[in-house]
Amino acid sequence: MSEVTDLLQQKAGLSPDQAQLVEQLVAQHLMTRVPSEFQGILGSFIGGGAGASSAPAGGGLGSLLSEASSLFGSKG
């Protein structure tokens, strides 16, 4: 289970299945919003959003959000 799925369960009170669905929907939405030349890069970070066939080891939407947070100096 990813970090984002865990957070959705804890903070929003979603079931594991609901949290996983929300994470997948957000990943798919992100993939439709970035230019095509960046979709491969984003797909490798979010681990199988729209159009990706398999999730890479590590990665995931939680990893992407964590990297973005550290980039902008967020602690949390």
Buried (B, 14 or more C-beta within 10 A) or exposed (E): EBBBBBBBBEEEEBEEEBBBBBBBEBBBEBBEEBEEEEBEEBBBBBBBBBEBEEBBEEBBBBBBBBEEEEEEEEEE
